[in-house]
């Protein structure tokens, strides 16, 4: 598994009483966005797919993020990033072949949850709930609950 997915603290690991603290969000924002960009590259995501996973920031905002001008991300975007990191990590645990793990989000999926569509469609179209559903499915597979 690539080290960039696990090197960034996940927003869910932050104590509940600190999650709204702008200083905490600012500290997490740049490393989280860099990690996301690395995962997006590994997954071969288009700009539109990346923006969809991020919650559809304006194109100009996305390009600022990509250029490293991240600032302080909103908490909901940090949650989305945390879910993407968990999905990435779970895929690399489930599929030791890194190429398959990275292609999985774009492959047609026979699981009834996806209806033959790639998981990426649910992750984008379903918003945070879609990301949660994919993460829960992969976590269940990792623990043998499928």
N, CA and C atoms as an extended XYZ file, in Angstrom:
438
Properties=species:S:1:pos:R:3:atomname:S:1:resname:S:1:resid:I:1 pbc="F F F"
N         0.842       -1.173        0.000 N   UNK     1
C         0.000        0.000        0.000 CA  UNK     1
C         0.886        1.234        0.000 C   UNK     1
N         0.462        2.241       -0.715 N   UNK     2
C         1.222        3.493       -0.756 CA  UNK     2
C         1.142        4.191        0.588 C   UNK     2
N         2.222        4.828        0.982 N   UNK     3
C         2.263        5.465        2.291 CA  UNK     3
C         1.455        6.742        2.360 C   UNK     3
N         1.148        7.406        1.237 N   UNK     4
C         0.465        8.684        1.328 CA  UNK     4
C        -0.939        8.574        1.871 C   UNK     4
N        -1.575        7.437        1.758 N   UNK     5
C        -2.952        7.302        2.223 CA  UNK     5
C        -3.046        7.176        3.735 C   UNK     5
N        -1.980        6.770        4.368 N   UNK     6
C        -2.052        6.572        5.810 CA  UNK     6
C        -1.255        7.618        6.586 C   UNK     6
N        -0.533        8.473        5.890 N   UNK     7
C         0.313        9.449        6.562 CA  UNK     7
C        -0.448       10.674        7.032 C   UNK     7
N        -1.668       10.873        6.548 N   UNK     8
C        -2.451       12.056        6.872 CA  UNK     8
C        -3.455       11.733        7.970 C   UNK     8
N        -3.521       12.551        9.038 N   UNK     9
C        -4.515       12.298       10.072 CA  UNK     9
C        -5.921       12.432        9.490 C   UNK     9
N        -6.786       11.510        9.822 N   UNK    10
C        -8.151       11.565        9.317 CA  UNK    10
C        -8.999       12.432       10.238 C   UNK    10
N        -9.899       13.250        9.647 N   UNK    11
C       -10.749       14.119       10.471 CA  UNK    11
C       -11.546       13.362       11.523 C   UNK    11
N       -11.938       12.113       11.235 N   UNK    12
C       -12.707       11.338       12.202 CA  UNK    12
C       -11.898       11.040       13.457 C   UNK    12
N       -10.555       11.106       13.352 N   UNK    13
C        -9.697       10.833       14.498 CA  UNK    13
C        -9.582       12.029       15.439 C   UNK    13
N       -10.093       13.174       15.019 N   UNK    14
C       -10.045       14.392       15.829 CA  UNK    14
C       -11.176       14.332       16.850 C   UNK    14
N       -10.897       14.710       18.077 N   UNK    15
C       -11.920       14.702       19.129 CA  UNK    15
C       -13.125       15.549       18.693 C   UNK    15
N       -14.304       15.082       19.042 N   UNK    16
C       -15.546       15.741       18.617 CA  UNK    16
C       -15.591       17.214       19.003 C   UNK    16
N       -15.062       17.556       20.153 N   UNK    17
C       -15.130       18.951       20.595 CA  UNK    17
C       -14.130       19.847       19.863 C   UNK    17
N       -13.241       19.258       19.051 N   UNK    18
C       -12.248       20.048       18.304 CA  UNK    18
C       -12.564       20.147       16.820 C   UNK    18
N       -13.572       19.440       16.343 N   UNK    19
C       -13.841       19.356       14.910 CA  UNK    19
C       -14.234       20.678       14.279 C   UNK    19
N       -14.811       21.581       15.038 N   UNK    20
C       -15.188       22.885       14.474 CA  UNK    20
C       -14.072       23.908       14.607 C   UNK    20
N       -13.028       23.567       15.298 N   UNK    21
C       -11.930       24.489       15.540 CA  UNK    21
C       -11.198       24.781       14.226 C   UNK    21
N       -11.212       26.042       13.774 N   UNK    22
C       -10.537       26.375       12.506 CA  UNK    22
C        -9.052       26.041       12.506 C   UNK    22
N        -8.379       26.146       13.649 N   UNK    23
C        -6.950       25.822       13.706 CA  UNK    23
C        -6.717       24.330       13.431 C   UNK    23
N        -7.590       23.479       13.935 N   UNK    24
C        -7.478       22.040       13.698 CA  UNK    24
C        -7.740       21.752       12.225 C   UNK    24
N        -8.808       22.343       11.689 N   UNK    25
C        -9.118       22.129       10.272 CA  UNK    25
C        -8.001       22.659        9.374 C   UNK    25
N        -7.428       23.775        9.714 N   UNK    26
C        -6.333       24.355        8.924 CA  UNK    26
C        -5.123       23.407        8.935 C   UNK    26
N        -4.822       22.838       10.111 N   UNK    27
C        -3.693       21.911       10.235 CA  UNK    27
C        -3.895       20.659        9.369 C   UNK    27
N        -5.124       20.196        9.259 N   UNK    28
C        -5.421       18.986        8.484 CA  UNK    28
C        -5.571       19.258        6.985 C   UNK    28
N        -5.921       20.469        6.617 N   UNK    29
C        -6.361       20.755        5.253 CA  UNK    29
C        -5.318       20.497        4.169 C   UNK    29
N        -4.149       21.087        4.262 N   UNK    30
C        -3.145       20.915        3.199 CA  UNK    30
C        -2.685       19.473        3.043 C   UNK    30
N        -2.327       18.781        4.147 N   UNK    31
C        -1.912       17.388        3.970 CA  UNK    31
C        -3.047       16.515        3.434 C   UNK    31
N        -4.261       16.788        3.861 N   UNK    32
C        -5.395       15.999        3.380 CA  UNK    32
C        -5.602       16.209        1.884 C   UNK    32
N        -5.504       17.435        1.413 N   UNK    33
C        -5.702       17.694       -0.010 CA  UNK    33
C        -4.571       17.094       -0.840 C   UNK    33
N        -3.341       17.169       -0.356 N   UNK    34
C        -2.224       16.538       -1.080 CA  UNK    34
C        -2.446       15.025       -1.197 C   UNK    34
N        -2.881       14.423       -0.107 N   UNK    35
C        -3.148       12.982       -0.118 CA  UNK    35
C        -4.265       12.662       -1.101 C   UNK    35
N        -5.319       13.461       -1.082 N   UNK    36
C        -6.425       13.249       -2.024 CA  UNK    36
C        -5.925       13.327       -3.468 C   UNK    36
N        -5.116       14.320       -3.782 N   UNK    37
C        -4.615       14.475       -5.152 CA  UNK    37
C        -3.775       13.264       -5.569 C   UNK    37
N        -3.007       12.718       -4.642 N   UNK    38
C        -2.226       11.507       -4.939 CA  UNK    38
C        -3.136       10.312       -5.200 C   UNK    38
N        -4.184       10.165       -4.395 N   UNK    39
C        -5.135        9.066       -4.596 CA  UNK    39
C        -5.866        9.263       -5.921 C   UNK    39
N        -6.282       10.486       -6.214 N   UNK    40
C        -6.975       10.770       -7.475 CA  UNK    40
C        -6.097       10.394       -8.667 C   UNK    40
N        -4.808       10.655       -8.561 N   UNK    41
C        -3.889       10.280       -9.631 CA  UNK    41
C        -3.791        8.752       -9.729 C   UNK    41
N        -3.663        8.084       -8.596 N   UNK    42
C        -3.573        6.619       -8.594 CA  UNK    42
C        -4.831        5.989       -9.195 C   UNK    42
N        -5.986        6.581       -8.917 N   UNK    43
C        -7.251        6.071       -9.430 CA  UNK    43
C        -7.536        6.524      -10.858 C   UNK    43
N        -6.739        7.444      -11.388 N   UNK    44
C        -6.955        7.935      -12.747 CA  UNK    44
C        -8.217        8.765      -12.887 C   UNK    44
N        -8.512        9.586      -11.879 N   UNK    45
C        -9.742       10.373      -11.882 CA  UNK    45
C        -9.612       11.631      -12.731 C   UNK    45
N       -10.683       11.954      -13.424 N   UNK    46
C       -10.749       13.214      -14.167 CA  UNK    46
C       -10.961       14.361      -13.182 C   UNK    46
N       -10.788       15.571      -13.656 N   UNK    47
C       -11.041       16.750      -12.818 CA  UNK    47
C       -12.480       16.736      -12.324 C   UNK    47
N       -13.427       16.414      -13.200 N   UNK    48
C       -14.840       16.398      -12.791 CA  UNK    48
C       -15.101       15.329      -11.734 C   UNK    48
N       -14.489       14.167      -11.865 N   UNK    49
C       -14.654       13.123      -10.852 CA  UNK    49
C       -14.063       13.569       -9.523 C   UNK    49
N       -12.918       14.224       -9.576 N   UNK    50
C       -12.306       14.730       -8.345 CA  UNK    50
C       -13.198       15.772       -7.695 C   UNK    50
N       -13.706       16.702       -8.491 N   UNK    51
C       -14.592       17.731       -7.937 CA  UNK    51
C       -15.842       17.100       -7.332 C   UNK    51
N       -16.367       16.063       -7.980 N   UNK    52
C       -17.540       15.374       -7.446 CA  UNK    52
C       -17.269       14.751       -6.094 C   UNK    52
N       -16.125       14.104       -5.946 N   UNK    53
C       -15.773       13.509       -4.657 CA  UNK    53
C       -15.583       14.566       -3.580 C   UNK    53
N       -15.124       15.736       -3.987 N   UNK    54
C       -14.905       16.832       -3.029 CA  UNK    54
C       -16.190       17.585       -2.681 C   UNK    54
N       -17.281       17.278       -3.352 N   UNK    55
C       -18.543       17.969       -3.074 CA  UNK    55
C       -18.796       19.130       -4.013 C   UNK    55
N       -18.230       19.086       -5.200 N   UNK    56
C       -18.440       20.071       -6.262 CA  UNK    56
C       -18.006       21.496       -5.912 C   UNK    56
N       -16.756       21.660       -5.459 N   UNK    57
C       -16.280       23.044       -5.313 CA  UNK    57
C       -16.210       23.682       -6.699 C   UNK    57
N       -16.242       24.993       -6.752 N   UNK    58
C       -16.105       25.701       -8.021 CA  UNK    58
C       -14.812       25.258       -8.703 C   UNK    58
N       -14.810       25.249      -10.027 N   UNK    59
C       -13.621       24.829      -10.768 CA  UNK    59
C       -12.404       25.652      -10.358 C   UNK    59
N       -12.586       26.959      -10.179 N   UNK    60
C       -11.451       27.809       -9.787 CA  UNK    60
C       -10.934       27.428       -8.400 C   UNK    60
N       -11.831       27.069       -7.488 N   UNK    61
C       -11.423       26.647       -6.144 CA  UNK    61
C       -10.657       25.336       -6.222 C   UNK    61
N       -11.171       24.400       -7.009 N   UNK    62
C       -10.480       23.118       -7.186 CA  UNK    62
C        -9.050       23.345       -7.697 C   UNK    62
N        -8.900       24.206       -8.700 N   UNK    63
C        -7.568       24.444       -9.278 CA  UNK    63
C        -6.647       25.133       -8.273 C   UNK    63
N        -7.200       25.944       -7.386 N   UNK    64
C        -6.386       26.515       -6.304 CA  UNK    64
C        -5.899       25.409       -5.378 C   UNK    64
N        -6.814       24.497       -5.032 N   UNK    65
C        -6.428       23.366       -4.188 CA  UNK    65
C        -5.318       22.560       -4.857 C   UNK    65
N        -5.489       22.280       -6.140 N   UNK    66
C        -4.515       21.472       -6.873 CA  UNK    66
C        -3.150       22.159       -6.915 C   UNK    66
N        -3.165       23.487       -6.961 N   UNK    67
C        -1.915       24.254       -6.984 CA  UNK    67
C        -1.292       24.396       -5.592 C   UNK    67
N        -1.984       23.900       -4.557 N   UNK    68
C        -1.436       23.959       -3.206 CA  UNK    68
C        -1.973       25.082       -2.350 C   UNK    68
N        -2.859       25.926       -2.897 N   UNK    69
C        -3.459       27.020       -2.125 CA  UNK    69
C        -4.743       26.504       -1.478 C   UNK    69
N        -4.569       25.777       -0.384 N   UNK    70
C        -5.703       25.078        0.224 CA  UNK    70
C        -6.392       25.900        1.306 C   UNK    70
N        -5.649       26.561        2.150 N   UNK    71
C        -6.264       27.310        3.243 CA  UNK    71
C        -6.892       26.360        4.247 C   UNK    71
N        -8.081       26.716        4.720 N   UNK    72
C        -8.809       25.899        5.687 CA  UNK    72
C       -10.037       25.307        5.012 C   UNK    72
N       -10.059       23.993        4.892 N   UNK    73
C       -11.185       23.322        4.242 CA  UNK    73
C       -12.385       23.257        5.183 C   UNK    73
N       -13.596       23.277        4.607 N   UNK    74
C       -14.789       23.075        5.430 CA  UNK    74
C       -14.787       21.666        6.028 C   UNK    74
N       -15.411       21.520        7.164 N   UNK    75
C       -15.425       20.229        7.833 CA  UNK    75
C       -16.038       19.139        6.957 C   UNK    75
N       -17.118       19.448        6.231 N   UNK    76
C       -17.741       18.414        5.408 CA  UNK    76
C       -16.793       17.925        4.318 C   UNK    76
N       -15.936       18.786        3.794 N   UNK    77
C       -14.964       18.340        2.801 CA  UNK    77
C       -13.900       17.459        3.459 C   UNK    77
N       -13.500       17.793        4.672 N   UNK    78
C       -12.544       16.943        5.385 CA  UNK    78
C       -13.149       15.565        5.660 C   UNK    78
N       -14.435       15.520        5.939 N   UNK    79
C       -15.102       14.225        6.142 CA  UNK    79
C       -15.067       13.430        4.845 C   UNK    79
N       -15.383       14.083        3.715 N   UNK    80
C       -15.319       13.409        2.415 CA  UNK    80
C       -13.918       12.845        2.168 C   UNK    80
N       -12.909       13.669        2.451 N   UNK    81
C       -11.532       13.220        2.243 CA  UNK    81
C       -11.205       12.022        3.122 C   UNK    81
N       -11.639       12.055        4.365 N   UNK    82
C       -11.416       10.945        5.278 CA  UNK    82
C       -12.051        9.662        4.734 C   UNK    82
N       -13.243        9.781        4.190 N   UNK    83
C       -13.915        8.609        3.617 CA  UNK    83
C       -13.151        8.069        2.408 C   UNK    83
N       -12.676        8.962        1.550 N   UNK    84
C       -11.868        8.537        0.396 CA  UNK    84
C       -10.608        7.822        0.879 C   UNK    84
N        -9.949        8.359        1.913 N   UNK    85
C        -8.735        7.721        2.439 CA  UNK    85
C        -9.049        6.317        2.956 C   UNK    85
N       -10.164        6.186        3.654 N   UNK    86
C       -10.552        4.875        4.174 CA  UNK    86
C       -10.870        3.887        3.066 C   UNK    86
N       -11.519        4.369        2.004 N   UNK    87
C       -11.834        3.522        0.850 CA  UNK    87
C       -10.537        3.065        0.184 C   UNK    87
N        -9.626        4.000       -0.014 N   UNK    88
C        -8.338        3.676       -0.629 CA  UNK    88
C        -7.602        2.620        0.203 C   UNK    88
N        -7.519        2.852        1.490 N   UNK    89
C        -6.813        1.920        2.375 CA  UNK    89
C        -7.472        0.542        2.351 C   UNK    89
N        -8.793        0.502        2.447 N   UNK    90
C        -9.511       -0.772        2.446 CA  UNK    90
C        -9.270       -1.533        1.149 C   UNK    90
N        -9.281       -0.830        0.027 N   UNK    91
C        -9.044       -1.491       -1.257 CA  UNK    91
C        -7.647       -2.106       -1.323 C   UNK    91
N        -6.664       -1.418       -0.775 N   UNK    92
C        -5.306       -1.942       -0.799 CA  UNK    92
C        -5.104       -3.074        0.205 C   UNK    92
N        -5.946       -3.164        1.209 N   UNK    93
C        -5.917       -4.311        2.114 CA  UNK    93
C        -6.609       -5.502        1.450 C   UNK    93
N        -7.764       -5.248        0.825 N   UNK    94
C        -8.537       -6.322        0.200 CA  UNK    94
C        -7.878       -6.885       -1.054 C   UNK    94
N        -7.216       -6.028       -1.808 N   UNK    95
C        -6.626       -6.421       -3.091 CA  UNK    95
C        -5.122       -6.148       -3.069 C   UNK    95
N        -4.324       -7.161       -2.776 N   UNK    96
C        -2.872       -6.964       -2.720 CA  UNK    96
C        -2.277       -6.489       -4.046 C   UNK    96
N        -2.969       -6.754       -5.167 N   UNK    97
C        -2.523       -6.248       -6.465 CA  UNK    97
C        -2.885       -4.763       -6.519 C   UNK    97
N        -1.884       -3.890       -6.376 N   UNK    98
C        -2.120       -2.439       -6.297 CA  UNK    98
C        -2.857       -1.913       -7.524 C   UNK    98
N        -2.567       -2.485       -8.701 N   UNK    99
C        -3.248       -2.033       -9.912 CA  UNK    99
C        -4.744       -2.310       -9.823 C   UNK    99
N        -5.126       -3.492       -9.377 N   UNK   100
C        -6.544       -3.824       -9.218 CA  UNK   100
C        -7.181       -2.948       -8.147 C   UNK   100
N        -6.486       -2.762       -7.045 N   UNK   101
C        -7.020       -1.920       -5.962 CA  UNK   101
C        -7.314       -0.512       -6.471 C   UNK   101
N        -6.441        0.016       -7.294 N   UNK   102
C        -6.628        1.377       -7.802 CA  UNK   102
C        -7.667        1.454       -8.926 C   UNK   102
N        -7.854        0.366       -9.671 N   UNK   103
C        -8.862        0.362      -10.742 CA  UNK   103
C       -10.267        0.076      -10.223 C   UNK   103
N       -10.391       -0.533       -9.050 N   UNK   104
C       -11.665       -1.037       -8.530 CA  UNK   104
C       -12.778        0.005       -8.556 C   UNK   104
N       -12.492        1.246       -8.192 N   UNK   105
C       -13.553        2.255       -8.107 CA  UNK   105
C       -14.209        2.531       -9.457 C   UNK   105
N       -13.512        2.231      -10.551 N   UNK   106
C       -14.045        2.497      -11.890 CA  UNK   106
C       -14.565        1.242      -12.600 C   UNK   106
N       -14.416        0.091      -11.987 N   UNK   107
C       -14.860       -1.155      -12.616 CA  UNK   107
C       -16.354       -1.371      -12.386 C   UNK   107
N       -17.076       -1.916      -13.381 N   UNK   108
C       -18.483       -2.286      -13.148 CA  UNK   108
C       -18.535       -3.255      -11.968 C   UNK   108
N       -19.552       -3.105      -11.123 N   UNK   109
C       -19.615       -3.886       -9.895 CA  UNK   109
C       -20.931       -4.647       -9.828 C   UNK   109
N       -20.859       -5.957       -9.629 N   UNK   110
C       -22.048       -6.807       -9.585 CA  UNK   110
C       -22.774       -6.758       -8.244 C   UNK   110
N       -22.184       -6.162       -7.225 N   UNK   111
C       -22.860       -6.065       -5.930 CA  UNK   111
C       -24.175       -5.322       -6.118 C   UNK   111
N       -25.280       -5.822       -5.537 N   UNK   112
C       -26.579       -5.158       -5.696 CA  UNK   112
C       -26.565       -3.684       -5.280 C   UNK   112
N       -25.676       -3.322       -4.391 N   UNK   113
C       -25.560       -1.931       -3.961 CA  UNK   113
C       -25.277       -1.005       -5.143 C   UNK   113
N       -24.550       -1.504       -6.139 N   UNK   114
C       -24.116       -0.673       -7.253 CA  UNK   114
C       -24.928       -0.875       -8.529 C   UNK   114
N       -25.682       -1.955       -8.614 N   UNK   115
C       -26.502       -2.196       -9.794 CA  UNK   115
C       -25.700       -2.284      -11.084 C   UNK   115
N       -24.517       -2.866      -11.015 N   UNK   116
C       -23.689       -3.032      -12.198 CA  UNK   116
C       -22.832       -1.828      -12.552 C   UNK   116
N       -23.021       -0.744      -11.848 N   UNK   117
C       -22.242        0.470      -12.104 CA  UNK   117
C       -20.988        0.476      -11.245 C   UNK   117
N       -20.009        1.280      -11.615 N   UNK   118
C       -18.807        1.386      -10.780 CA  UNK   118
C       -19.112        2.060       -9.435 C   UNK   118
N       -18.347        1.705       -8.424 N   UNK   119
C       -18.519        2.320       -7.104 CA  UNK   119
C       -18.339        3.833       -7.176 C   UNK   119
N       -17.484        4.310       -8.074 N   UNK   120
C       -17.241        5.739       -8.201 CA  UNK   120
C       -18.528        6.509       -8.480 C   UNK   120
N       -19.448        5.912       -9.231 N   UNK   121
C       -20.725        6.581       -9.509 CA  UNK   121
C       -21.479        6.845       -8.206 C   UNK   121
N       -21.535        5.846       -7.320 N   UNK   122
C       -22.211        6.045       -6.040 CA  UNK   122
C       -21.458        7.050       -5.179 C   UNK   122
N       -20.143        6.995       -5.229 N   UNK   123
C       -19.323        7.883       -4.408 CA  UNK   123
C       -19.528        9.347       -4.805 C   UNK   123
N       -19.780        9.592       -6.080 N   UNK   124
C       -19.989       10.964       -6.545 CA  UNK   124
C       -21.457       11.355       -6.447 C   UNK   124
N       -22.317       10.545       -7.028 N   UNK   125
C       -23.744       10.887       -7.093 CA  UNK   125
C       -24.421       10.825       -5.732 C   UNK   125
N       -23.935        9.956       -4.857 N   UNK   126
C       -24.551        9.794       -3.546 CA  UNK   126
C       -24.030       10.749       -2.490 C   UNK   126
N       -23.057       11.581       -2.847 N   UNK   127
C       -22.515       12.530       -1.884 CA  UNK   127
C       -21.857       11.826       -0.710 C   UNK   127
N       -21.906       12.481        0.436 N   UNK   128
C       -21.276       11.900        1.630 CA  UNK   128
C       -21.913       10.557        1.961 C   UNK   128
N       -23.230       10.435        1.781 N   UNK   129
C       -23.893        9.161        2.060 CA  UNK   129
C       -23.364        8.065        1.141 C   UNK   129
N       -23.159        8.371       -0.125 N   UNK   130
C       -22.607        7.389       -1.056 CA  UNK   130
C       -21.204        6.964       -0.664 C   UNK   130
N       -20.393        7.925       -0.246 N   UNK   131
C       -19.044        7.605        0.227 CA  UNK   131
C       -19.106        6.710        1.464 C   UNK   131
N       -20.024        7.026        2.389 N   UNK   132
C       -20.188        6.198        3.595 CA  UNK   132
C       -20.595        4.778        3.223 C   UNK   132
N       -21.507        4.650        2.264 N   UNK   133
C       -21.986        3.318        1.887 CA  UNK   133
C       -20.857        2.463        1.313 C   UNK   133
N       -20.037        3.063        0.458 N   UNK   134
C       -18.910        2.319       -0.113 CA  UNK   134
C       -17.910        1.968        0.983 C   UNK   134
N       -17.631        2.906        1.844 N   UNK   135
C       -16.684        2.650        2.944 CA  UNK   135
C       -17.195        1.534        3.846 C   UNK   135
N       -18.479        1.561        4.198 N   UNK   136
C       -19.036        0.510        5.056 CA  UNK   136
C       -18.967       -0.860        4.381 C   UNK   136
N       -19.265       -0.916        3.083 N   UNK   137
C       -19.191       -2.179        2.358 CA  UNK   137
C       -17.774       -2.740        2.402 C   UNK   137
N       -16.792       -1.891        2.104 N   UNK   138
C       -15.402       -2.360        2.095 CA  UNK   138
C       -14.935       -2.749        3.487 C   UNK   138
N       -15.335       -1.983        4.494 N   UNK   139
C       -14.966       -2.342        5.870 CA  UNK   139
C       -15.593       -3.674        6.264 C   UNK   139
N       -16.828       -3.922        5.828 N   UNK   140
C       -17.476       -5.202        6.113 CA  UNK   140
C       -16.737       -6.341        5.424 C   UNK   140
N       -16.323       -6.121        4.188 N   UNK   141
C       -15.555       -7.143        3.477 CA  UNK   141
C       -14.248       -7.427        4.178 C   UNK   141
N       -13.603       -6.384        4.675 N   UNK   142
C       -12.320       -6.566        5.378 CA  UNK   142
C       -12.498       -7.402        6.639 C   UNK   142
N       -13.649       -7.250        7.286 N   UNK   143
C       -13.869       -7.965        8.544 CA  UNK   143
C       -14.618       -9.276        8.346 C   UNK   143
N       -14.930       -9.613        7.094 N   UNK   144
C       -15.590      -10.890        6.808 CA  UNK   144
C       -17.099      -10.871        6.938 C   UNK   144
N       -17.730       -9.695        6.914 N   UNK   145
C       -19.181       -9.588        7.092 CA  UNK   145
C       -19.940       -9.423        5.782 C   UNK   145
N       -19.480       -9.977        4.683 N   UNK   146
C       -20.215       -9.819        3.415 CA  UNK   146
C       -20.980      -11.040        3.054 C   UNK   146
